[in-house]
């Protein structure tokens, strides 16, 4: 099926291979110069797709996987108790991919975060990398190529997580903007209080995959699988690569599990949630989860974790003073100001 946009300037400039009437097999000549001659990369990527009532948009996402310029991938789908034709669509797609490893698992409803962590636990032992995949997005053709080229710059024995910005679209895939661009370096002190990128952008090298698989044995609640991965990789001294160049069309619609954090309305919603104690509840879950896997963290980051836990019990003046000493921060000035406000209110 073709994917059309009513915004031809954006579509033709950035996504010419997606916006066409009929799909076709990509060739080396279609690729940007920096991607040519690398289409036979040997890295085997396990794509982990969490599925729940995704029949409406799933076919377009599966088509975008089939269009990837990096061809050495397997697809592992776990359906989280769908009541629509999601599983049928997945099986029919598998039938169109002879010779490709496409597995479809069904199970009881666990929620989106635990669904993805279950997929992590079941990732193939021979995978060189793993990529989270949402059911309702569309990947640009070079997404895996682009991520792997960045991950290749990190020594193989060091955990590395690639993530980045997205192109925000409406339900018909018409671009409506981009997710915020963050410029401060990813770090554990940031990860404790903010998730900087969606799981739909994340690709992990094997070392990060092995690390997160161990962390995923924790069975308690975590607010989100992507935030959890950001915390674990930075906490263990790994590398997080944040890419300002979007590689995913992030569809916004009424049933997004999370949705984009962009624009004035989103900021107002975050402030409202903060005032109701949502950040505090997330912090409780994160602290419990990180405490359970503390041996995975570096000694310095275990101290940072304990300092965060301690400051939440202080009175307001000591809490604010300790926040500055520990160096917890969000990516933007407004975000960090909101963090200080939450700390002053005792809602961190």
N, C-alpha and C positions, 0 to 999 in steps of 0.2 A: 504494500500500500504506500502511496506517496504521502508526504507530510508537507502541508502548505502553510504559508504565512501571509497575512494581509499586510505585513510590514516588509516590503521587498528590499528596501535599503539594507536593513539589518540582515535579513535572510540571505541575500546574495553576497554580502560582504563577508559574513562570518560562517554561514552554514550552507554553501552551495550544493554540497553532496546530499544533504537531507531534503532540501526543498525541490523536489522534482516529481513528475507525474508517475514515473515507473521506477522501481528499484533496479539497480544493476550491480554487478560485481565490480568492486573497486580495483583499479590497477595501480602500479607504481607511479604512473604519470599523473594520477589524480592527486597525489599527495603534495603537501607543502615541501619545500626543499629540505628542511631539517628532518623530515621523516623518511625521505627516500633512502633506499639501500639498507633499511633496518627492518623491513617487513618480515624477515625470517628469523627474528629473535627467538632463541630457544627457550626463553622463560615460559614455564607452564603456569598459567594463571587460573585459579579456582574462583569463579564468579559465584557469589553467595546471594541468592535472591530470596528475600522474605516476602511471602505472599499471604494476603488476606482480603478476600472480596475485591480482587483487582481486575476482574474481567473487562471492565470498560476501557482501560488504557493499556493493559498488559501486552496486547499484540504489537503496538508501536515500540514498546521498550524491547521486546524480544527481537523485533526486526533490526533495531539499532545495535543489538549485540551481534547479530549475524553480519552486520556491515563493518565490524571492527577491523582495522588494518592489521592489528596484531592477531594472528590466526590461532595461536596455540593457547586455547582456553577450554576449560570445562565449565559446565553450568550445574549448580546444585540448588535446587528449589525446595524450600520447606513451606508447605501450606499450613496456616495457623487456624484451621477450622472454617474455611470459606463456605459460604452458602450459595455462591453463584457458580459460574462455569470456569472459574480460575484454573482448577486442576485439569479440566478437559482441554483448555487452551494450551496449558503447559505440555500436556502429553502430545497434542497435535503438533506443537512446535518441535518437540523431540523427534517425532516421526519424519519431519522434513530435514533433519540433520543427521543423515546416516554417517556412521563413523565418528560422530562427535559424542563425547560423554556428557549426557544430559540426564540427571537424576531428579525425580520428583518424589518427595516424602510428604506424607500427610500426618497430621497429629492433632492433639487437643489444643485449644486456644490458650496461648501463654502470654500474649501481648507482644508488641513489635520488638521491644528491646530483648526479651528473652528468646524470641524467635530467631533473631540474628545471632545471639550468643550460642544458641543450639547449633546453628549452622557452622559457626566457628569451631565448635567442639568436634564436628563431624567432617571438617575440611580434610581433603585427601593428603596422605603423608608425602606424596611425591610432588605436591604443588610447590612452586618456587615463590609464588605470591598469591595473595587473595584480595578480591575486590568485593565490597558490599554493593548491592544493587537493589534499588527500590523499584516497585512494580509499575509506577506511573510516570517515570521520567523517560527521557530519551538521551542516549549517550551520543556525543559527537564521534565520528568514525575513528579519530585518532586518540580517543581517551586513554585506552590501555597503553598504546605506544608512548604517549606523552608521559604518563605516570611512571612507566618502567624506565624511561630514559633518565628521569630525575632520581629514582631509587637506585639506579645503577652507579651513581656517584658516591653511594654510601658503602663502606665495607660490609660484605655479606654477613659477617658475624655480629653486626650491630643492628638492633631493632630499628626499623625505619618505617614511618607512616607518611604516605602522601595524601594530601587533601587540598581543597581549594574553593574558589568562588564558583558560583553557578549563574547561568542565565535564567532569570525568572520569566516564566511564561504564564499565560492564562490557560484555561482548560483545553483550548484548541491549539496550543503551542505557539501562539502569537507572543513574541517577546515583549515584556512589559518593564524590564529593568535588569539589574544584576544584584546579587547579594553583596553586602558590604565588603570592602577590601580592607583587610587588617594588615598593619605594617609593623607592629611590635613582634619580636621573635616569639615563637611558641615556647612555652615553658610550663613546668609543673605549678609554679606560683600563679600562672594564669589559668591553667587547667582546673585548679581547685574551685574556681569561682566562675568559669565561663567555658562553654563549648564553642570553638571557633569555626567549625566546618561540619557540614552534614555528612552522615555516613554514606550518602549517595555519591560522594566524591572520593571516598577513601580506598586506597590500595596499600596493602602491607607487604613488606618483603618477608621471607621465610622466618627470619629471626623474630620479627614482630608478631607474626602469626603464631609461632610457638609460644611466645610470651603471653599473648592474649588468650591462647587456648588454656594455659595454666590458670590465668585469672578467671576465665569463664567457668571454672569448676565451682566458684562461689555461687551459691544458690539463692542468696537473698536478693532483694530488689535493687536495681540501679535505675536512675532516672532515664537514661538513654544509652544504647550500645555504643554510639559514636563518641559521646562524651567520656564514657568509661574507657574506651580505647585511647583517647587523647591523654587521659590521666595515667593510664598504665604505662604507655610508651614513654612519656616524658618522665614519669616517676621512676622508671627503671633506668633512666639515663640514655634512652634512645633518642632518635632524631625524628622530628616532625617537620615535613616539608610542606609549607603553605604556598600554593600556586595562585597568583592573582589572575591567571588566564583561565577563564571558565572552559570546562570540557563537558558539562552536563546541562541539558535543558531541564530545569526544575519546574514541573507543572504545579501550579497553584489551583486548588479546587476545594470544594466544600468538605471533602472527606480526608484531607491530608492528615496523617498521624501527628505531624508536628507543624509543618509549614515554614515559610521563610520569616526571618527576623529582620525585615527591611522596611524602612519608611516610618513616617511620623506615627501612624496608627499602631504599628508594631511596637514602637517605643512606649507609647501610652499604655498598651496592654501589658508590657513588661513591668512598668511602674506600678500598675494596678495589682499585678500578681505579686510583686515585691511587697507591697503594703499589706497584702493578705497572708504573707509568710511563706510563699511558695519557695523562695530561695532557701529559707531555713529548712524546709522539709526536704528539698533536694540535697542540702548539705548533710542532713542527718543520714540519708541513704548513702551518699558518697563516702562519708566518714566511716560508716559501718563496713561498707564494701572494701574500701582501701585498707582499713584496719585488719580485715580478714586475710588480705594478701600482702601485708606489710613486708614480709621477707623478700618480695620481688623488687622493692624500692631500694634506691641508694640510701646510704646512711644519712646523707644531707637531707634528702627528701622525706625520710621518716621523721627527722626533726621538724621539718616544715609542717608535715601533717599533724604532728603532736601540738605544735604551736597554734595551728588553726583550731584544733579541737579545744585547746585551753582558752584561747581568747574569747570563744563564744560564751564562756561561763563568767567572764569578768564583768564589772560594772562599766558603765558607758565610757568614762574617761580612760580607764585602763584598756578597754576594748579597742578604742580608736588608736591609742598609742601603740598597742601591740600590732594592730593592722599595718601601721606604717613600718614598724620594725621588721615584720615578717616579709613585707613586700608583695602581698597579694594584690593583684590588679586585673582589670579588664582591658580590652584592646583599645578602647576609645576614651577620651576625656569624660564624655557624658556617661559612659558605662562605668568608669571608675568612680565618678561622682555618685552615681546611683548605689554603687557598692558601699561607699562611705556612709551614705544615708541609711542603707539597710543595717550597717553595723551600728550606727548611732541609735537606731530604733530597736536594736536587739533582734533583728530578723535576718541575720546572716547564717 
